[in-house]
Amino acid sequence: MKNNLKSEMLKLAPLPVARTSLPRTALGRWLHPQEHAIEGSEHAETKPWHQVLWLTGVDYFSTLGYQPGLALLAAGILSPIATLILIAVTLLCALPTYSQVARRSFAGQGSIAMLENLLNGWRSKIFVLVLLGFAATDFIITITLSSADAALHLAENPFLHEILGNSQLSITMVLITLLAIVFLKGFSEAIGLARLIAVPYILLNFLVLFAGVWEIIQHPEVFANWTNAVSARGDWSQLILVSVLVFPKLALGMSGFETGVSVMPLVAGSDKTGRIKNTQKLLVAAALLMSVLLLLSSIVTTLLIPNQAYETGGAANGRALAFLAHQLLGSTIGSVYDASTILVLWFAGASAMAGMLNLIPRYLPRFGMAPLWVAHRRPLVLVLFAVAVGVTWLFDADVEAQGSAYATGVLALMLSAAVAVSLAFWREAKDAVNKKREMKLWSFYFAAVALVFAFTFLDNVILKPEGLMIAGGFILAILIFGAFSRSQRAFEPRVDKITLENEATAEIWSRIINKKVHLVPLADTTPELRAKKALELRKYYRFEGPIAFVHVVLSDNRSEFLSELKINVTEESTGDVMIEVSGAIAIANTIAYVSELLNPISVYIGLTRMNLMNQAFRYLVWGEGETGLLVYRILLRYWEWTPEDDVRPLIFLMSE
């Protein structure tokens, strides 16, 4: 207890920064309320895994709205065989991969966080930003594609077709706008609402599929016609090879696993291990249920829908199961199916929006690569809304055209997850005492899984490069936006935590704060340099009181935006003090921060006269550069943020 008390006494309270100030205008208060886009998941209310399943399901199961139609376009009569391959990849590749991701990111960080931890420095940051670009592609296209398919179901409904006609683009824009309005007003994912939407949708799908299977039983000739048509294509080895080559076009049927991991904080468990096991049960249940639905849907749609109906412009294009619902169960039940599909597709967009509102603030502000308003929900919703509108307009709300971009994002995340798990097993094998060989075998297995996803990803990119172009646009936008933001935020204090190393330091620190010393930064800590500098200062500047020399030691990883400083203070026989600060990520910011903590009488900083462009680059990337001018600039900006309740220290910039 006593040691804990001493430890608390050695921690200094962080200085207030701009993000803690309240907006001054009504618009500012509306855009920046005292709530953030991301909320602490550690305090989230947990539910049994079988209830949280439906929150994942609105994303995963909603692909039934368009997946069977896309499979027909891609594989034709081979759709059931290609779907079997999709199911095999789901159960043997995607499911094991994300089960391992769940085991290693029990707080719901996902595969991106795993790769960030496996790498370090700027390589880690750039890699994460690239993955965020693919994640943005996944989530944004989820919003636009799901809304477009919901609009298609509305426009093609027999009761509404004459009224809505060819208004799919306009309807899609309206649905996206409604989604944005919901989030602007205030939206939190509700497990109960997800279950209320997803369970009837699944039951209706089973009803339609049962009706389709019964229709095939009643008319066995359709099965015979299909088998004859398949046999005419070649032997089974040829059919499987063709189906393997077609499989990448069906990859949308695996979407939703990343969402399954991200909802982990909501899954109840007695402890960390219990939460992991329950999340793995959730993933298994979702994969098995979706596998059954995908297989049955591929069979009934292939056997019962004529070619001309599912081709571009046909009545079943983009809505194969809805077409069968109207054909087999009548317009009334078909319209109920349409309504359920529209609702689940729209809610899938809500799930994607919520995912972006949690993903972006989790990384970009921490990297310094987003302005402060990104932490607030409403401004971020407006940005995401604008992006979604732009993507919808670019694709003309075409479901098929957006499928490749969606698949690009999904497959990139799955590939990164497989690579992360493979690397994690390899590292664990190096440190393990037992089961080294088993862990290495698992590493090789997931490396093989990564190759499967790499093939699928590359095939998708080669056949439809627009998906990679869209993802590349997101990546480039994030990199440019992040670099600009980091350059703008570079003058913030950039300190997250300050600790005094020992009690002697705390005692000296308490005696030198508040106009007791003159602060003098030094590049070295030798006694000779300190004595020389003290002599020069007292010779050319008239001042009274001791000097506080400060020396900053930079952290090895200067890609971080916020630092955790450790301060050690020693007192010399002359009465001057030496302040050594370690763990810094930028020299100038640290000196300015220490100055504000000390509140000295004056600050004396030397100028180097080196090339300013070179110094600016060194400052932004490595935390070095022209210290004197930067300290002056950082302090001036900080004083603009904080009320002037005391006399500011004098700043002397000295030529060296």
Buried (B, 14 or more C-beta within 10 A) or exposed (E): EEEEEEEEEBEBEBBBBBBEEEBEEEEEEEBBBEEBBBBEBEEBEBBBBEBBBBBBBBBBBBBBBBBBBBBBBBBBBBBBBBBBBBBEBBBEBBBBBBBBBBBBBBEBBBBBBBBBBBBEEEEBBBBBBBBBBBBBBBBBBBBBBBBBBBBBBBBBBEEBEEEBEEBBBEBBBBBBBEBBEBBBEEBEBEBEBBBEBBEBBBEBBEBBBEBBBEBBEEEEEBEEEBEEEBEEEEEEEEBBEBBBBBBBBBBBBBBBBBBBBBBBBBBBBEEEEBBBBBBBBBBBBBBBBBBEBBBBBBBBBBBBBEEEBBBEEBBBBBBBBBBBBBBBBEBEBBBBBBBBBBBBBBBBBBBBBBBBBBBBBBBBBBBBBBBBBBBBBBBBBBBBBEBBBEBBEBBEBBBBBBBBBBBBBBBBBBBBBBBBBBBBBBEBBEEBEEEEEEBBEBBEBBBEBBEBBBBBBBBBBEBBEBBBEBBBBBBEEBBEBBEEBBBEBBBBBBBBEBBBBEEEBBEBBEEBBEBBBBBBBBEEEEEEBBEEBBEEBEEEEEEEBBBBBBBBBBBEEBBBBBBBBBBBBEBBEEEBBBBBBBBBBBBBBBBBBBBBBBBBBBBBBBBBEEEEEEBBEBBBEBBBBBBBBBBBBBBEBBEEBBEEEEEEBEBBEBEE
